[in-house]
Amino acid sequence: MQRGRGARRESVLRPEAIPARRILEFFTVKINIAKLAKMSVDPMTYEAQFFGFTPQTCMLRIYIAFQDYLFEVMQAVEQVILKKLDGIPNCEISPVQIRKCTEKFLCFMKGRFDNLFVKMEQLFLQWILRIPPNILLPEDKSQEMHPYSEEEFHLLQKEIEQLQETYKTELCTKQALLAELEEQKIVQAKLKQTLALFDELENVGRAHGTSDFKESLVFLVQNSRKLQNIRDNVEKESKRLKIS
């Protein structure tokens, strides 16, 4: 509701009046720069690890929220005063004077608020949003159970690097063995086909009265040689007939 009343007040005030938001923005930028400078000096990284945000950022957002609320309240008060003045006939107080008084009161309230906020910020950062030095987060409990020096840490890093290299070597060896296994599977399949062919030949030999596979193989070799001799004789005879 205050945002709505503030929006309607734009048409009531004179254009020559200085907007109060400019003063508020000036103070906001000034305090934000100071806060960011302080955050760079003391980042409170361990607290940020626990909360998920830096305590200074939290306090800065609280400060900005209070400033916005103060500004909205001043807008609402100023609008009420202007409406009251519109209902008073022959009123000598102009909207420009009301705006100046509003700005002065805003500066006065902001000064008091800044003094109170400094104390509140110190209290929050020291006692509420700070992790005591003797407290470890759950993910850091292993450091308490297994403390180690900087040299031991470097040795662990080297050992981890060596293990990573060993793992890479083992992985490459595994891939090579898998590739060889695939080749062996292919060779095994071809060997099975060859054995099946020999079984068929042996069955054929038995069907023709040859019980021993070796004897059938010798018989086939002898027959093949006879066929080669017959072919050679036929070729010689055909050449002789062509010449004659």
C-alpha positions in Angstrom: 0.0 0.0 0.0 2.8 2.4 0.7 4.3 1.7 -2.7 0.9 2.7 -4.2 0.6 5.9 -2.2 4.2 6.8 -3.2 3.3 6.3 -6.9 0.3 8.7 -6.6 2.3 11.3 -4.8 4.4 11.9 -8.0 1.5 13.9 -9.5 0.9 16.0 -6.3 4.5 17.3 -5.8 5.8 20.1 -7.9 8.4 19.2 -10.6 10.9 21.7 -9.1 11.0 19.7 -5.9 14.1 17.6 -5.4 13.2 13.8 -5.1 14.0 12.4 -1.8 15.2 9.1 -3.5 18.3 10.9 -4.7 19.4 11.6 -1.2 18.7 8.0 -0.2 20.6 6.7 -3.3 23.6 8.9 -2.3 23.7 7.5 1.2 23.1 3.9 -0.1 26.0 4.1 -2.6 28.3 5.7 0.1 27.5 3.0 2.7 27.8 0.2 0.1 31.3 1.2 -0.9 32.3 1.3 2.8 30.8 -2.1 3.4 32.5 -3.6 0.3 35.9 -2.2 1.4 35.5 -3.7 4.9 34.5 -7.1 3.3 37.7 -7.1 1.3 39.7 -6.7 4.5 37.9 -9.4 6.5 36.1 -11.8 4.2 35.1 -14.3 6.9 35.5 -17.1 4.4 35.0 -19.9 7.0 31.6 -18.4 8.0 30.8 -18.1 4.3 31.6 -21.8 3.9 29.0 -22.6 6.5 26.2 -20.1 5.7 26.6 -20.1 1.9 27.1 -16.3 2.0 29.4 -13.8 3.7 28.1 -12.3 7.0 29.0 -8.8 5.6 26.8 -9.4 2.6 24.0 -10.4 4.9 24.4 -7.2 7.0 24.6 -5.1 3.9 21.3 -6.5 2.6 19.7 -5.9 6.0 20.9 -2.3 6.0 19.6 -1.7 2.5 16.2 -3.3 3.5 15.9 -0.9 6.5 16.9 2.0 4.3 14.2 1.2 1.8 11.6 0.8 4.5 12.6 4.1 6.0 12.3 5.8 2.6 8.8 4.2 2.0 7.7 5.4 5.5 8.9 8.9 4.7 7.0 8.8 1.4 3.8 7.8 3.2 4.2 10.5 5.9 4.9 13.2 3.3 1.8 12.2 1.3 -0.4 12.3 4.3 0.9 15.8 5.2 0.3 17.0 1.6 -3.3 15.7 1.7 -3.9 17.4 5.0 -2.5 20.7 3.5 -4.8 20.4 0.5 -7.8 20.4 2.8 -6.6 23.6 4.6 -7.8 26.7 2.8 -5.2 29.5 2.3 -2.4 27.4 3.6 1.0 29.2 3.3 3.1 26.0 3.5 4.1 24.9 -0.1 4.9 21.3 -1.2 8.5 22.5 -1.7 8.8 23.4 1.9 7.3 20.0 2.9 9.8 18.3 0.7 12.7 20.2 2.3 11.5 19.3 5.8 11.1 15.7 4.7 14.7 15.6 3.5 16.0 17.1 6.7 14.0 14.6 8.8 15.1 11.8 6.6 18.8 12.8 7.1 18.2 13.0 10.8 16.6 9.6 11.0 19.2 8.1 8.8 22.0 9.4 11.0 20.4 7.9 14.1 19.8 4.6 12.3 23.4 4.5 11.1 24.6 4.9 14.7 22.4 2.1 15.9 23.2 -0.1 12.9 27.0 0.1 13.5 26.4 -1.3 17.0 24.0 -4.0 15.7 26.5 -4.9 13.0 29.3 -5.4 15.5 27.1 -7.5 17.6 26.0 -9.7 14.7 29.5 -10.1 13.2 31.2 -10.9 16.6 28.6 -13.0 18.4 26.0 -14.3 16.0 27.4 -14.7 12.5 30.9 -15.7 13.5 32.1 -19.3 14.1 34.3 -19.6 17.2 38.0 -20.5 16.4 37.7 -23.8 18.4 34.8 -25.0 16.2 35.2 -27.1 13.1 32.6 -27.7 10.4 31.5 -31.3 9.8 33.4 -31.4 6.5 36.6 -30.4 8.3 36.4 -32.9 11.2 38.9 -35.1 9.4 41.6 -32.5 9.9 41.1 -32.8 13.6 41.2 -36.6 13.6 44.1 -36.8 11.1 46.3 -33.6 11.5 49.2 -33.3 9.1 51.9 -30.7 8.4 52.6 -28.8 5.2 55.3 -31.3 4.2 53.0 -34.2 4.8 50.4 -32.5 2.7 52.9 -32.1 -0.2 53.8 -35.7 0.1 50.2 -36.7 0.0 49.7 -34.6 -3.2 52.7 -36.3 -4.8 51.3 -39.7 -3.8 47.9 -38.8 -5.3 49.6 -37.7 -8.5 51.5 -41.0 -8.7 48.3 -43.0 -8.1 46.6 -41.0 -10.8 49.4 -41.9 -13.3 49.2 -45.5 -12.2 45.4 -45.5 -12.7 45.8 -44.0 -16.2 48.4 -46.7 -17.0 46.2 -49.5 -15.7 43.3 -48.1 -17.7 45.3 -48.1 -20.9 46.4 -51.7 -20.2 42.8 -52.7 -19.6 41.7 -51.2 -22.9 44.5 -53.0 -24.7 43.5 -56.3 -23.0 39.9 -55.8 -24.0 40.9 -55.1 -27.6 43.0 -58.3 -27.6 40.1 -60.2 -26.1 37.9 -59.1 -28.9 40.5 -60.3 -31.4 40.7 -63.6 -29.6 36.9 -63.9 -29.9 37.1 -63.4 -33.6 39.9 -66.0 -34.0 38.0 -68.4 -31.8 34.9 -68.1 -34.0 37.0 -68.7 -37.1 38.7 -71.7 -35.4 35.2 -73.1 -34.6 34.3 -72.8 -38.3 37.5 -74.6 -39.3 36.9 -77.4 -36.8 33.3 -77.7 -38.1 34.7 -78.0 -41.7 37.1 -80.8 -40.6 34.2 -82.6 -38.9 32.2 -82.5 -42.1 35.2 -83.8 -44.1 35.6 -86.6 -41.6 31.9 -87.5 -41.9 32.2 -87.5 -45.7 35.2 -89.9 -45.4 33.3 -92.2 -43.2 30.4 -92.2 -45.6 32.8 -93.4 -48.4 34.4 -96.2 -46.3 37.3 -94.3 -44.7 37.1 -94.4 -41.0 40.3 -92.6 -40.3 40.5 -88.9 -41.1 44.2 -89.0 -41.7 43.8 -91.8 -44.3 41.0 -89.8 -46.0 43.1 -86.7 -46.1 46.0 -88.7 -47.7 43.5 -90.2 -50.2 42.3 -86.8 -51.1 45.9 -85.5 -51.5 46.7 -88.5 -53.8 43.6 -88.0 -55.9 44.3 -84.3 -56.2 47.9 -85.0 -57.4 46.5 -87.5 -60.0 44.0 -84.9 -61.2 46.9 -82.3 -61.5 48.9 -84.8 -63.5 46.0 -85.6 -65.8 45.5 -81.8 -66.3 49.1 -81.3 -67.1 49.0 -84.1 -69.7 45.9 -82.7 -71.3 47.5 -79.3 -71.6 50.7 -80.7 -73.1 48.6 -82.8 -75.6 46.5 -79.8 -76.6 49.7 -77.7 -77.2 51.2 -80.4 -79.4 48.1 -80.7 -81.5 48.0 -76.9 -82.0 51.7 -77.0 -83.1 51.1 -79.8 -85.6 
